[in-house]
Amino acid sequence: MNEPPPHSPEIPSPLAYTDSVLTIDLDAIVANWRLLRTRAHGAEVAAVVKANGYGLGAAEVAHKLASAGCNLFFVAHIDEGLSLRRSFAGRPFAPEIAVLNGLPPGTEALFLEHRLTPVLNDDDAVRRWLGAAPMPHPASAILHVDSGINRLGMSLSSLRELAADEGFAAYPWRALMSHLACPETPAHEQNARQLALFRDAQSLLPGVPASLAASSGIFLGADYAFDLVRPGAALYGVNPLSTGPNPMRPVVALSARILQVRDVDRGMAVGYGAAHSMASSGRIATISLGYADGFPRSAGLVGAMSIGGFEAPVIGRISMDLITLDVSQIPQSVAVQGAMVDVLGAHRSVDDLARDSGTIGYEILTGIGDRYTRVYRGQA
Amino acid sequence: MNEPPPHSPEIPSPLAYTDSVLTIDLDAIVANWRLLRTRAHGAEVAAVVKANGYGLGAAEVAHKLASAGCNLFFVAHIDEGLSLRRSFAGRPFAPEIAVLNGLPPGTEALFLEHRLTPVLNDDDAVRRWLGAAPMPHPASAILHVDSGINRLGMSLSSLRELAADEGFAAYPWRALMSHLACPETPAHEQNARQLALFRDAQSLLPGVPASLAASSGIFLGADYAFDLVRPGAALYGVNPLSTGPNPMRPVVALSARILQVRDVDRGMAVGYGAAHSMASSGRIATISLGYADGFPRSAGLVGAMSIGGFEAPVIGRISMDLITLDVSQIPQSVAVQGAMVDVLGAHRSVDDLARDSGTIGYEILTGIGDRYTRVYRGQA
C-alpha cells in the first residue's frame, strides 16, 4: 500500500507531505500580457491585480509583469494598494498602483504618502483630491465616468460641470476611465451605447489618456482600445471570448493527493446524504481537496479529474476537505494511495470548472483557497 | 455628499478607511460549545477547527475554546495542525490536536515531535504508527473506521484483523471514530445502518473511547453520542437541524461600506450583462464587497441587505469587488455614501445566504475572504 506515486508532483522537498499543489505559471501571465499588447492597437496595457491577483498572488504577479515592462497596476482596495506598494520595496521597479474603489474621505494623505493613484468616482472625491494635491504639485489620479454599467463612476453631466472649471481641465489627470457591462458579447447594443457616451466624456478632456476596455473589451476592436487597457482575467488564462477558442495561455494547474483507495460493492452509498449509489462494484479514490479549497460544491455533479492521464469522474457530494473519485476503470497501479490527481490543468481549465459549477472563471480564481503548496514558475 | 454615516461600524481607529468589517463573536462560539455539551449526553465535546476554523480563524477560535475547557481540536491537514500547535506556544493550554486527513508515509516523526494526533485511516497507517510510537511509549492516535460514507477510514474487516493482534488491542488508542453521511436527516435509514456497524467496531475495542457524531449527529440522541463528539459547523452558528429553528447562537456579522449612491432612470441597465433593468426611476447604492470576498455570485438573484434597518434588495450581477443595491425605498439620509450596510447579521444568517445561493452554510463560511477588517468579540 506504500508504493511511490506513479508520477511525481512538483513539490518543494521540505513539504514532501503536502496534500495539494497549486502551480502558477508566471511566464504564461507575461505571455498573455504580451499577447494583449499585440491586440491593444498601441494602447498602454496595465494589469489588474485586485483580489490578490485574482487569487494567484498580487505581489508575485506584479513583480513579474513589472520586470516585463508593465508599469501600472490596478487594485480594488486601499489595503491591497498599500500591501502591493510595500512588496515593491527594494525592487528595481516602482510602478503606479491605482485603487479602483476610490478615495474615501480622510485617506488623501495616505494616497499621497504611498504614491497610490486614486480612481475618483464622484465630484466630491475630485474636489478633495484637488485640495490635497493641488497644482503646481499635482499627483497621479484617474477620473472615472460611468458610461452605463451604473455601478461606480461619476455621471457625464457631473464630469461636464467639473470640466467647465479651468483648474480641473488643466490638471494632469493620469487617465479618464470607464467600464463596459457587456464586452464578452460583442453584438450587445450596450457596447456601442457606452462607447458613444465615453467618447462624449473624452471630448471634455482632450489630451487626457482614455481607458475603456478590460480583458474582453480588448477584443472588441480598435474603437474600444483608446490609450490604455486594463486586463485582469485574461492575464490569468480565463477566456475573454464568450465563443471560440481561448487565445490565452493557461496559467493555473492544481493537483491533490490520493489519501485512500477503497473497494466498494454495488449499491453502496458514497459521501454525504448518501447521494451517490454505486451502479456496480468498483474502486473509489478519496483526495485531499474540498470546497474549503475553492473547488465548488456545485461542481460535484459533473466533471472528472485526471490520474496519470486516465479520467476519474467525481462521485458523491464534495466535502469540505475531501472529494471521492470513481477509479474503477483506472489501472490499480496508477490510482494508488499517494498519487497526485490533476484537478485543473490540460484536461480541465478554470473555465471548464466554472461552467460545470454554474459560474465564471473569475469566481473560480478568486475562490482558490490557501491550503495549497504554491509553486510559481518563472518567479521574478 | 460627505456626511458622517448614520450608524457607526465597529472599526479599529487606525483602519478608519476600512471598506468591510467581519465581526466574529467568540463568546457565541463558547456558548454554542456549552450548549452542545448539554446535548451530548455526557460525551466529551471536541471542536473541529479545520479550514482555518471554518474561515473564522482557527487560532482565535481554539484559544477561546481552550480557555473554556475544550481540550481536543480537529484539523484536516498536517499544516493546519502545525500552525495551530505553534499558535499555542506561550499559552497556558496545550490541547490535543488531531489531524483528520491522516498520517502520510514519512510524517510519523513530525506528528510525534509536535504532539499531533493522527487519525489512522487504514491498516498501513496503523502499522507505521505502531512502529514509530510503540509500547511502552505510546503516543496519541485515533482509529478511523468507515461505517458507510465510503470516504475515509478503514473497513470493519480491516479493523477486525488488526484487533486480533494483542499488541494492537492493548495500545491506548485515544479514540475509535467514524463519520455519518446523513445526520441532518434523522429519519434516513443510513443513520441506523452506520450506528449498527459502528457498534460492531466498538465491540472489537472495549475501553477505547468511541466517537461517531459531528454537529448534526449530536442531535440524533443518546444512541449516537458515545464518548466523544466532534462538532464544527454548529459551533460557528450554522443550523445543525434540517428542519426547525436554529438552536445555535449566530457568530458572524458582516458589513460593507457604501461607496457611492446614484440616481437612475427607468429602463437603465445595472451591472454586468446589463442583466437588470430598472422598472422605475430610483436610487442605487454600490457597496465595497463582491464575490472575491466570498459573497457568492449565485446569490445575486435573491435576497436583500439591510441599511439602518431598511431592506435593500440586491440588483444586477454580483461583481468581483462591488454589489449594487436598490435603495429607492430607503430615506436618502440613511442610504448615504460612507454608511455601512449589514450583509450578514440579524436580518440574514449564514444559512439564509447559503439557501439563496444554492449551497450550505459550511461553504459560505469557508469561502469568506480575507479583505475584511476582522473584529473578534471576547478574544482569549
Chai-1 contact restraints between the chains, C-beta under 6 A:
chainA,res_idxA,chainB,res_idxB,connection_type,confidence,min_distance_angstrom,max_distance_angstrom,comment,restraint_id
A,M1,B,D124,contact,1.0,0.0,6.0,A-B,restraint_1
A,N2,B,P105,contact,1.0,0.0,6.0,A-B,restraint_2
A,N2,B,D124,contact,1.0,0.0,6.0,A-B,restraint_3
A,Y17,B,I78,contact,1.0,0.0,6.0,A-B,restraint_4
A,Y17,B,P104,contact,1.0,0.0,6.0,A-B,restraint_5
A,Y17,B,T107,contact,1.0,0.0,6.0,A-B,restraint_6
A,D19,B,H77,contact,1.0,0.0,6.0,A-B,restraint_7
A,A51,B,A292,contact,1.0,0.0,6.0,A-B,restraint_8
A,A51,B,M320,contact,1.0,0.0,6.0,A-B,restraint_9
A,A76,B,D321,contact,1.0,0.0,6.0,A-B,restraint_10
A,H77,B,D19,contact,1.0,0.0,6.0,A-B,restraint_11
A,H77,B,R371,contact,1.0,0.0,6.0,A-B,restraint_12
A,I78,B,Y17,contact,1.0,0.0,6.0,A-B,restraint_13
A,N101,B,L259,contact,1.0,0.0,6.0,A-B,restraint_14
A,N101,B,S288,contact,1.0,0.0,6.0,A-B,restraint_15
A,G102,B,L259,contact,1.0,0.0,6.0,A-B,restraint_16
A,P104,B,Y17,contact,1.0,0.0,6.0,A-B,restraint_17
A,P105,B,N2,contact,1.0,0.0,6.0,A-B,restraint_18
A,T107,B,Y17,contact,1.0,0.0,6.0,A-B,restraint_19
A,N121,B,Q260,contact,1.0,0.0,6.0,A-B,restraint_20
A,D122,B,Q260,contact,1.0,0.0,6.0,A-B,restraint_21
A,D124,B,M1,contact,1.0,0.0,6.0,A-B,restraint_22
A,D124,B,N2,contact,1.0,0.0,6.0,A-B,restraint_23
A,N150,B,V264,contact,1.0,0.0,6.0,A-B,restraint_24
A,N150,B,M268,contact,1.0,0.0,6.0,A-B,restraint_25
A,N150,B,V270,contact,1.0,0.0,6.0,A-B,restraint_26
A,R151,B,T286,contact,1.0,0.0,6.0,A-B,restraint_27
A,R151,B,L322,contact,1.0,0.0,6.0,A-B,restraint_28
A,R151,B,T324,contact,1.0,0.0,6.0,A-B,restraint_29
A,L152,B,Q260,contact,1.0,0.0,6.0,A-B,restraint_30
A,L152,B,T286,contact,1.0,0.0,6.0,A-B,restraint_31
A,A181,B,Y272,contact,1.0,0.0,6.0,A-B,restraint_32
A,A181,B,A274,contact,1.0,0.0,6.0,A-B,restraint_33
A,C182,B,G273,contact,1.0,0.0,6.0,A-B,restraint_34
A,C182,B,A274,contact,1.0,0.0,6.0,A-B,restraint_35
A,Q190,B,A274,contact,1.0,0.0,6.0,A-B,restraint_36
A,L259,B,N101,contact,1.0,0.0,6.0,A-B,restraint_37
A,L259,B,G102,contact,1.0,0.0,6.0,A-B,restraint_38
A,Q260,B,N121,contact,1.0,0.0,6.0,A-B,restraint_39
A,Q260,B,D122,contact,1.0,0.0,6.0,A-B,restraint_40
A,Q260,B,L152,contact,1.0,0.0,6.0,A-B,restraint_41
A,V264,B,N150,contact,1.0,0.0,6.0,A-B,restraint_42
A,M268,B,N150,contact,1.0,0.0,6.0,A-B,restraint_43
A,V270,B,N150,contact,1.0,0.0,6.0,A-B,restraint_44
A,Y272,B,A181,contact,1.0,0.0,6.0,A-B,restraint_45
A,G273,B,C182,contact,1.0,0.0,6.0,A-B,restraint_46
A,A274,B,A181,contact,1.0,0.0,6.0,A-B,restraint_47
A,A274,B,C182,contact,1.0,0.0,6.0,A-B,restraint_48
A,A274,B,Q190,contact,1.0,0.0,6.0,A-B,restraint_49
A,T286,B,R151,contact,1.0,0.0,6.0,A-B,restraint_50
A,T286,B,L152,contact,1.0,0.0,6.0,A-B,restraint_51
A,S288,B,N101,contact,1.0,0.0,6.0,A-B,restraint_52
A,Y291,B,E363,contact,1.0,0.0,6.0,A-B,restraint_53
A,A292,B,A51,contact,1.0,0.0,6.0,A-B,restraint_54
A,A292,B,T366,contact,1.0,0.0,6.0,A-B,restraint_55
A,R297,B,T359,contact,1.0,0.0,6.0,A-B,restraint_56
A,R297,B,E363,contact,1.0,0.0,6.0,A-B,restraint_57
A,M320,B,A51,contact,1.0,0.0,6.0,A-B,restraint_58
A,M320,B,Y362,contact,1.0,0.0,6.0,A-B,restraint_59
A,D321,B,A76,contact,1.0,0.0,6.0,A-B,restraint_60
A,L322,B,R151,contact,1.0,0.0,6.0,A-B,restraint_61
A,T324,B,R151,contact,1.0,0.0,6.0,A-B,restraint_62
A,T359,B,R297,contact,1.0,0.0,6.0,A-B,restraint_63
A,Y362,B,M320,contact,1.0,0.0,6.0,A-B,restraint_64
A,E363,B,Y291,contact,1.0,0.0,6.0,A-B,restraint_65
A,E363,B,R297,contact,1.0,0.0,6.0,A-B,restraint_66
A,T366,B,A292,contact,1.0,0.0,6.0,A-B,restraint_67
A,R371,B,H77,contact,1.0,0.0,6.0,A-B,restraint_68
